[in-house]
Amino acid sequence: GREVEELKRRHSAELRALKEKVDVENQAWRSHVQEKARKELEEREKALQNKCESERDSQLEHVISRLEAEAAAARLELKETLEAEAAKQSSKQAAEIQRLQFAEEGLKKEAQEAEKAVREMSGRMASTDK
C-alpha cells in the first residue's frame, strides 16, 4: 500500500506540474497571439492612415491646381478686359483730340476771317475819313 500511495502522490504531483506547464505555455501562446494580432492591427491602421493621407494630399493638390488654373484664367480675362477698355478709351481720346483739332482749325479760320474783315473795315473807314 505505501508504494501505491507514493506512486499516486508522485503521479498527482507530476500531473499538477504538467498542468501548470501546459497552463504557462498556453498563456504564453495566448500572449504571443494577442501581441501578433495587436501588431497586425497597428500595421493595418497605419497603412490605412497613410492611404487616407495620400488620398487627401492628392485631392488637395488637385484642388490647388484647379484654383491656380481658375485664378490664372481670371487674371488673363481681367488683363484682356483692361486692355480692351484701355484701347477703347485711347480710341475715344484720339477721336476727341481729332475733333478738338478740327474745332481749333475752324476757330482759327474764323479768327483769321474776322481779322481780315476788321482790317478791311479799318481800311474802308480810313479811306472814307480822307
SULZIWO-V422926 format. One record per pair of residues at least 24 apart in sequence whose C-alpha atoms are under 7 Angstrom apart, sorted by the first residue. I is the first residue (numbers start at 1). J is the second residue. D is the distance in whole Angstrom. If there is no record, write none. Layout:
i	j	d
I	J	D
I	J	D
This chain:
none
